[in-house]
Amino acid sequence: MLISEVYVEVVRAAIGFFTLLIFTRVLGKQQVSELTVFDYILGITIGSTASSLTTDLTSSVLPHWVGLLTWVGFAFLMQLASVKWRKASKLVDGEPSVVIMNGMIMEDTMRKMRYTVSDLLEQLRSKDIFDIKQVEFAVLERSGEISVLKKSQYQPVTPNDLNLNTKYDGLQTVIIYDGKVLEQNLKHLNLDRVWLQSELTRHGVSDVSQVLLASLDTQGTLYVDKYRDHLVKLNDLSD
């Protein structure tokens, strides 16, 4: 009897697992990248339903699965509506609110949102701002995070402010990953194995399998990290 219950639970868990995997793919990355209160509640509800599908052996799989499908279906429809109609997006997720404008706190806006000064100061500290007079604008986003624009005199100096020329600094291209050469990336850079082996030799590498990661930046510099780096022990430093 115990073995049969375990078997049933494993099967139901597999159904719930792959169902959630498919549904999260359908809903896309918005659930994580822009987690609003609605998304948070939706995620908890779907997860709870999937958990019941796995552990509640007193009921059949079908009602739980239909419940999952219904919730995800409505969430998907609301996503489509939010993309096509701004009013639907505002209704479901709300909209950003300015809580500091021209250095002044918007008390009425904060009161409507039930957002306290303590909440504001805490969020500012998370942005490394401990003096509120440095803030020109602060916007409370739909996700609950705060976006801050500092006053010009408190913003960091950039090379453009100093009229300095800078080099292009794009993304690095991974050439070796986990001991294997990514031939497509190497070809995209118009490079070959001969060049790669020559560069690896300069880094003291005799075989590709010794490399955990190797990447090439836009300046043509190859970064190589081996599986076993020769690290200096702390007791060696004391000698």
N, C-alpha and C positions, 0 to 999 in steps of 0.2 A: 504493500500500500504506500509506504514511504517513497519507494523508488518511482512509482507511477506519479506521485504528486511532484516530485523533483523534476521528472521528465516534462510534465505539463507546464510547470513554472518556467523551465528553460525555454520551451517552445514559445510560450507567451512573451517571455522577455525578448526573445529574438524578434518576434513580430513587432513588439513595441519599439525596439531599438531601430530596426530598419525602417519602420514607419516614421519615426522622428527624424531619421537621417534624410529620408526623401522629403518630408515636409519642410525641414530647415533649408534644404536646397531650393525648394519652391519659393519660400519666403525671402530668400536672399540674405545679404549681409547687413541690411538695414537694421535688423533686430539687435545686432551687436554694436554697429558703428554709431547709431543714433538711438540709444536706449531711452525712450520716454517712459512716463508712468504707465501709459496704456500698454506699451511693449513689455514692461516689467510684469504687470499683472497677467498679460497674455501668456508670457513664458512660464510663469508659475502655474497657471491653470493647465496648460498643455502638459507640462512636466508631471503635475499631480495626476492627471488623467492617465498618462502613460504608466506611471507607477502603479495605479490601481489595476490597470490592464495586466500587469505582471504578477502582482501579489494577491489580488482578490480572486481566489479560486472558487468562491461561492457563486459567481456569476459567469456568464459566457463571455467570450472575447468580443463578439460582435457589437454589443452596446457600447463598450469602451472605445472600440475602433471607430464606430460611427460618430461618437462624441469627439474624438480627435479630429476626424475628417471635417466635421461641422465647424469646430473652432478654427482650424487652419483655413478652411474655405472662406469663412467670414473675414479672417485676418487678411487673406490674399485679396479679397474684394475691396476691403478698406484701403489697402495699399494702392490698388489700381485707382480707386476714387481719389485718393490723396494726390496721386501724380497728375491726374487730369483736371481736378477741380481744387482750387486753392481754399475754398470755403470748407471742403471736406477735410483737407489737411489741417486747417485751423481748428475745426471741430474736434478732431481725433487727437492731435498732438499739441494743440495750442500754437503759440507763436513767440518769438523772442521778445523780451521786454527790456527797455533801457532803465537801469536802476541808478546810474550816475550819468548826468549830462552836464557838460561844461564845468566839471568839477563839483557839481551840486547833487546831493542825494535826492532821488525822486520818492518822497515819502508816500504820496498817494498811490503810485504804482506798486510800491512794496507792500502797502497795506492791502491792496486788492489781491495780491498774490500770496498774502500771509507769509511774507519773506521778511525776516527780522534783520536789524542792523548787525546783530551777532553773526547771523548767517553770512551776511555780506562781508564782514571783516574776516571771517574764517576762510571764505573763498578767495579773498584777496591775498591772504597769507599763503595759500596754496599756489599762488602765482608769484611768490617771492616779493609781494608788496606789503610792507609793514607800515607805510605812511600813506594814508588815504588822500592826502593833498597832492600826491604824485599822479592821481588818476584824472584823466580828461573825460573818458567815456567808459562805462561798464555795461555790458549787455548780458542778461541772464538768458541763456539759450534754452531751447525746448527740452534738452536732455538734463537740465539742472546745472550744467557747467556754466561758468562765467567767463566771458571774453573781455579783455581789458585793453584799452588804448591809453598809454601813458601820455602825460603832457610832454611837449617837444623837448623841454629842458631836462627831462629825466630819461629820455630814450637813449639807448647806447649809440655811440658813434659808429658809423659804417664807413667802409672805404670810399663810397660815393660822396659822403660828406667831406672827406679829405682830398677829393679829386684824385684818388689813387686808382691805377689800372689793376684789374684782377684777371687771373687766368680762369678759363672755363673749367668748372669742377662738376662733372656729370657723375653718373652712376658707375660703379665698378662692374666689370663683367666677370662672372665666375667661370674659370676655365677647368679647374679640377675640384671635384666634390667627392669626399669619402673615398679617395684613392682611385677615382675614375675620371677620365678626361671627357669633358662635355664637347664632343666633336662639333656640334652645331654652333656653339658659341665661339669656338676656335675658328671655324670657317667664316663666321660672321665678321670676325676681326681681320680676315684675310691673312691669317697666320697658319702655320703647320706644325707638325710634330717635331720636325727638326729644330725649329726655333724654340719650341717649348722645352725640349730636352736640353738645349744649350743653356737656357735660363735656369732650369732646375739644377744643372751641374754647377752653375755659379753660386747657387744657394746651398750647395753641399748635398744635393739629393741625387741619388743614382737611379731610383725607380719611382714611377708615378704612385705605386701602392704605398709609399712612405708618406704621402701628402694627405693631410686631412682637408685642407682648403687652399686653393690658389686663385687669386683674382687679379685682374689687370685694370688699373685706373686709366683715366683719359689722358694722363701725362706719359703713359707707356711704362709705368713702374709696376713690376710684378710683386704681389704680396704672397708669401708662401708660409703656411703653418703646417708643421709636421706632426705626426701622431705622437712621437716621443721627443719633446723639446728638452734640450740640455739645460735644466734649471739649476741655479746655484742654491745650495742648501743654506739655511740660516746659520748653521754651525760653521760652514765654510767661511762665511763673512766675518766671523769673530776671530778667525785665525790670524 
